[in-house]
Amino acid sequence: MRNKLIILSFALIFSGAALAQDGSDNSQEAQISIYPNPAVEFIMVQFDEEFSNAEFELNSMIGNKLQIKPEEMGRGKYKIPVKDLATGYYFLIVKDEGKRFKKAYKFLKR
């Protein structure tokens, strides 16, 4: 399992694409902004549409799951502290089971 996560991580890095697992055939995809990138103290996550049960998961480049405490800043906007993370690339996975949405976003922590 760990080897699969490492391979997946490298595939995402070199392809420059985000991992999407949307379950439906809709051509319309949720718009999610993650900024600033690169980040120093925090990243902001903003949804263009309503996610009622949004969940976040943070993984290091080698697939280690890290603890995060997202702070809701308003409707569809979250602040995630990254100040204590080591410098490097990370994957933030945004998921909503109700909408059958799951997507990974790569960002750099400086």
Secondary structure, DSSP 8 states (H G I E B T S, - for coil): -HHHHHHHHHHHHHH----B---S--S----EEEESSSBSSEEEEEESS--TT-EEEEEETTS-EE----EEEETTEEEEE-TTS-SEEEEEEEEETTTTEEEEEEEEE-
